[in-house]
Amino acid sequence: MKGRCECGKVKFSVETVRETVTICHCSQCRRTSGHLWASTHAPFADLRFETDQGLEWYASSSFAKRGFCKYCGSSLFYRMTDEDGIGIAAGCLENTGGLRIGKEIFRDDKGSYY
């Protein structure tokens, strides 16, 4: 499966991703994504970058960081500090035909507009 940011300065592939997408409504995810965070998951070791010229990491808490493109601002990854896996934004993947929503988390934190 291939993925990329909007401008193409971060392009990657991953052999397999989890078939389910988790939707997160927490305030931090809403701020970094502009609405809600929808991601699948894969082992970090399976992630292969064609180009990571734009990739930057932001330590969003003491236990996690978020990967984004410093050129176009695309939110791409979420990674827990002590985890071998990585959350990959479902919206940056090119072929999502086999994915489905599996669960929603922090629904009580969702924006009052939806």
C-alpha positions in Angstrom: 0.0 0.0 0.0 1.3 3.5 -0.9 0.8 6.8 0.8 1.9 10.4 0.5 1.4 13.9 1.7 -0.3 16.5 -0.5 2.8 17.9 -2.1 4.6 14.6 -2.5 7.7 15.4 -0.4 6.8 12.5 1.8 6.0 9.3 0.0 6.0 5.8 1.5 4.8 2.3 1.2 3.9 -0.4 3.7 3.3 -4.0 2.9 0.3 -4.5 5.1 -1.9 -2.3 7.3 -4.6 -3.2 9.8 -7.9 -3.5 7.9 -9.7 -1.3 10.4 -9.6 2.5 10.8 -9.8 4.1 14.2 -11.6 7.4 14.4 -10.3 9.7 17.2 -12.3 12.7 18.3 -10.0 14.0 21.1 -9.2 17.7 21.1 -5.5 17.2 20.2 -6.4 15.1 17.1 -9.0 17.6 16.0 -6.5 20.4 16.2 -3.7 18.6 14.3 -6.0 17.2 11.6 -8.5 20.0 11.3 -11.5 17.7 12.3 -10.9 14.2 13.5 -8.1 11.7 13.1 -8.8 8.6 11.1 -5.9 6.1 11.0 -5.0 2.5 10.4 -1.9 0.8 11.9 1.2 -1.1 10.8 4.5 -2.2 12.2 7.0 0.8 12.0 9.7 -1.5 10.7 7.5 -2.3 7.6 7.3 1.4 6.6 9.5 2.3 3.6 10.1 5.8 2.5 10.5 6.7 -1.2 11.2 10.2 0.0 11.0 11.7 3.5 12.3 15.2 2.5 9.4 16.9 4.1 8.9 14.6 7.1 9.0 16.3 10.6 8.1 14.9 13.9 6.3 16.8 16.7 6.3 15.5 20.3 2.6 16.1 21.0 2.9 14.6 24.5 5.3 12.9 26.8 4.3 9.5 25.3 3.6 10.2 21.6 4.7 12.1 18.5 3.0 13.0 15.2 4.6 13.0 11.8 3.7 15.6 9.3 5.0 17.3 6.1 6.8 20.5 6.8 6.0 21.8 3.3 2.3 21.2 2.8 1.2 20.5 6.4 -0.3 17.1 5.8 -0.9 15.1 9.0 0.5 11.6 8.3 1.5 9.6 11.3 0.9 9.1 15.0 3.4 7.0 17.0 3.5 6.1 20.7 7.0 6.3 22.2 7.1 2.8 23.5 5.3 1.1 20.6 6.7 -0.9 17.7 3.8 0.2 15.5 2.7 3.4 13.8 -0.7 5.0 13.1 -1.0 6.0 9.5 -3.6 8.6 8.4 -6.2 6.8 6.3 -6.6 9.9 4.1 -3.0 9.8 2.9 -3.3 6.3 1.5 -3.8 5.8 -2.2 -5.8 2.6 -2.1 -8.2 2.2 0.8 -10.6 -0.3 -0.8 -10.0 -2.9 1.9 -10.3 -0.6 4.9 -13.3 -0.1 7.1 -14.1 1.8 10.3 -13.4 -0.4 13.3 -14.0 1.9 16.3 -14.3 5.5 17.4 -12.5 6.8 20.5 -12.9 9.9 22.7 -16.4 10.5 21.3 -17.3 12.6 24.3 -14.6 15.1 23.2 -16.0 15.6 19.7 -16.6 19.1 18.5 -20.0 20.6 19.3 -20.6 21.4 15.6 -21.1 17.7 14.8 
